[in-house]
Amino acid sequence: MSETKQSPVKVSPVTAILNAVASGNMAKSEAIRQLRDLGVSRWDTSKVLGIKYQFVRNVLVRDAEVTAKRAAKASSETK
């Protein structure tokens, strides 16, 4: 009999993020940011993580504010 090699199972990035959250290796806030970077909507993010839409929105709005402040600070320091 010939042996057949099984190729490793490819896991989607979304599945990898969900597994990391479930195992406690990633905070939900970080998962929200990574799912945003993958193009997942706020609504879909709230559903797959089992959290409220408002929490997803708050994380992303706060992240945008922090990013804008850092950019403003960096541009003022280079002048």
Secondary structure, 3 states (H helix, E strand, C coil): CCCCCCCCCCCCHHHHHHHHHHCCCCCHHHHHHHHHHCCCCHHHHHHHHCCCHHHHHHHHHHHHHHHHHHHHHHHHHCC
